[in-house]
Amino acid sequence: MRTWFVTGASRGFGFEIARQALELGDNVVATARRPGAIASALPSERLLALPLDVSDEDAARRAVEAAVDRFGRVDVLVNNAGRGLLGAVEEAADAEVRAVYETNVFGLLAVTRAVLPVLRRQRAGHVINISSVGGFSGSTGWGIYNSTKFAVEGLSEALRLELAPLGVHVTIVEPGMFRTDFLDDSSLHSTATAIEDYHGTAGQTRQRPATFNHQQQGDPAKAAAAIITIASAEKPPLRVQLGADCVARVEAKLAHVADELAQWRDLALSTAFEEQ
C-alpha cells in the first residue's frame, strides 16, 4: 500500500489521481485550497483531505507532517497545482507574472522541499511533477506560463540526478490538451493589457480557450491512469508525454532543434581557443 501526496486535488488530474489511487487500495493525502469537496466526493478512511496554498511554505510543512502522522510515510508526491496566464510576454505585468510563478514554480518547490526529507529517510519514493507540452515547446500567448513549466523541467532534471543515488525517482509529465477545468477562469487568467501589435499572434491565442474549452480530446481519467502506471514502474522515465497533440509537438520541436543544430554546427564549434 502506497501513500500519495497530491496537490491541486480538487479537480482535473489531481482529483482523478486521488480517486484512482484510492480505488487501488492506496492511501491519499489530497490537498487543495478548499478540500471539503474532495472529502465529500471521495469518502474513505484512507483519504486525508487537507487545505493547502502551495505558496505557503509553512503550510506545506504542516501538511506533510500531518500526512506522516496519519499514514507513516509518503511514497509518491504529485505536484499538480497550477495556474495559467494568457497574453504576450510584453503584455504581462509584474504582478501577473509573479502570481503564476508563485504557484507553478515557488509553490512546487515549497511542497517538494517539505516532502523530500521524508523520501530521503525512506531511501525510496517518487516525485512526479506535472509540467505541460508548453514546458518543452513554447507558443504565442503562453510565454509566461511556458517559462514556469520550462523552470519546472530544468529543476526536475537536476533533482532526478541528485535523488537517484538515494533511491528516489523523479518524473516530468507533459500533458497536451485534456478536458479538465484548466481553461476556466478559476485557473487561467489573461493579462489586463492587450497591445494591438500582438493581435495576430497572442491576441488570437486569447480567443481560443472559449472555443475549445471542455472539447479537448484528452481524457483526464486516462491521463491519471497513465500517471499511476508510471508511479508503479520499476524504472520510470524522466519525461513522459500524454496525448497525441503533445507527441506531435515534441517530435516537431526535436526535429527543429536537430535541423538548426546541424545548420549552425560549424559556427558553434568555431568558438574554442586555437591549439598552440
N, C-alpha and C positions, 0 to 999 in steps of 0.2 A: 504494500500500500504506500503510495507516494503522497506527499503534501505539496500542493500547488499554491503559489502566491501570485495572484493576478491583479494587476492594476487596470483601471478603466473597465471594471467587470459588470457594469450596469446594463450594457447593451453591446451589440456588434460582436466582434471576435472575442472580446473578454467574457461576455456572458455565455457564448457558445462553448468556449473552452471550459468554463466553470461547470456548465451543465453536463457536458460530456465526460469530464473528469469524475464528477460525482456518480454518473451512471456506471463508470468503470469500477467504482468502489473506492476511489481515492478521496483524500481529504482536500478541501479547497478553502483557502483564505481569499475571499473576494473583496476587493477594495474599490471604493468609488466615493465621490463627494457626498452622494446621498445613497447609502447602501440599503435602505429599508426595502426598496423594491426587489433587490436581489434575494433577501431573506424570504420575502413573500412568494417570489416566483420559484425558488429552489429550496423548499423546506427540507432540511436534512440535519442530522446530528453531526455529520461530517463537514458541514459548512460553517465557517466563521466569516460573517459579513461585517466589514469594518469601514468607518469613514476615513477617507484619506485624500488630502490635497497633496499630490506628489511633490509639489514645490516646497512643502514644509518638511524640512529635514528631521526635525524633532518628532513630528507626527509619523514619519516613515519609520524611525527607530522604534517608536512605541508600538506601531502596528506589527513590526517583525517580532518584537518581544512578546506581544500577545499571541502571535502565531506559534512561537516556540513553546510558550506556556501551555497552549491548548493541545498542540499535536507533537511537540518534542523535537521537531526538525522542519526544515524546508528543503524540498528536493528540486522543484522547478520554479524559477522566477520567470514570469511573463510580463515584461514591460510593454503594456498595451496602451496605456493612457496617451492621448494625443490631441492636438489642436491644429487647425489649418488656417492659412491666410491666403486669400486670392488678391492679386494685384501685381503690377510691375514692380521691380526692385526699387526703382526711384520713387514710386508712389507710396511706399511703406514708411510710415512714421516710426520714430524710435520706439515709442511705447507699444505700437502694434508688433514690431519685430520682437521686442523683449518678452511680450506676453506669450508668443509662440515658443521662444527658446526656454522660457521658464518651465513649460510643461514638457516639451519634446526632448530637450537636452538636459537642463539642470534638474528637472523632476526625475527623469530616468536615472541620472547619476545619483541623486539623493537616495532613491529606493535601492539601487544596486549597491551603493556603499553600505546601506543598512543590512542588506541580506548577505553580502559576501563573507563577513566574519563567521556566519553560521555554516556556509558552504565550505569554507576553508577548514573549520574544525572537523567537519564531517569527512573531509577529503573526498567529497562527492557532491554532485549537483549539476544543474543545467540552467544557464541564463539564456533566455530567448527574448531577443529584442525585436519588437515589431517595427520594421522600417517601412519601406514602400518602394515600388518601382521608381518613384521620384527620389529615392536615396541613391539611385545608380545612374539615372538619366534625367537631366533637368528639362523643363519645358516652360514655355511662356506663361506668365501669370502665376506660376507656382514657385518662383525663385526663392523666397524666404523659407517657405515650407521645405523645398528641396534642400536648402542649406542646413536645416536642422537634421534632416534624415541623412545627409552626407556626413554630418558630425557623428551621428549615431553609428554609422557604418565604420568610420575611422576608429572610434574608440572601441568598438566591438572587435575589430581585427586585432588591435593591440591586447585587449582584455583576453581574447582567446589564447594568445601566446603566453600571457602571464599566468593564466589559470590552468593551462593544460598539465603542467608538472604536478599540480595539486589535485588532479582528478576531477576538475570541474570543466564542463563543456560550455561553449558559447555559440549560439546560432543567430544569424540575422535572417529575418523573414521579410521578403519583399513582395507584398501583395500588389496585384493590379487593381482593377476596379471591381469592387464587391458591393452587393446590395445591403449595405449597412446604413446607419444614420449619419455617417461622417460628413455627407454633403448638406446635412441640415444646418440651420443657423446656430444651433447649440454647439456645434463643433467647428464649423467652417465659417470664417469671417472674411469680409472684404475690406480692403483699405478704404479709408474715408476719402482719400484723394484719388481722383481719376484724371490723368493727363491725356489730352486729345491725341498727341503724337503716338500713344500706345494703343489707340483704338483698334488697329488692325491686328495686334498681337495679344497682349494681356487683356485688352478690352473684350476681345472675342471670347477669351477663356472665361471671363466673368459670367458670360451668358449661359455657358454650357451646363453647369450643375442643375439649373432649373429644368432643363430639357431631358436629362437622363438620370436624375436622382431617383433611386428605387427602381430603376430599369436596368441596372448593371447585370451583366451575365454571371458574375461570380457569386457563388452560394456561400454565405458565411459559415453555415454548418459544415460544409465540406472543407472549408479552409481550416476550421477548428480541428476537424478530424485529422487533417494533414499535419497540423502542428503537434497534435498528440502523438502521431506516428513518429515524428522527428524526435520528440522527447523520449520515445521508447527505443530509439536506435542505439545500437552498441557504439557505433562511430558516426555521430550526427554530423551533418555538413556545417561548414562555416556560413554558407548562404543557401537559401532555398527560395525559388521564385514560385509564386502562386498565381495562376491564371494565364490563359493563352496570350492575352494582351501584354502581360508582363514579360513572358518569354520572348515575344516578338521584339519588344523594345530593348531588352537586354541583348539579344542577338544583334540587333541593328547597331547598338552602341559599341559592342565589341568589334564588329566589322569596321565601323568608322574609325575607332582608335587604332586598329591594326593597319588600315589603309593610310591614315595620317602619319603613323609612326614610320611606315615604310617610305613615304614621300619625303619626310624630313629627317630621315635617319642619318644621312651624311652630315647634315648641319649639327645634329645632336652630338655626333661623335667627334666633331671638329674642335671641341672646346677644351681639350686637355692640353697641358703643357707639352711642348715639343721634347722628344727624347734628346738627351745630351750625348 
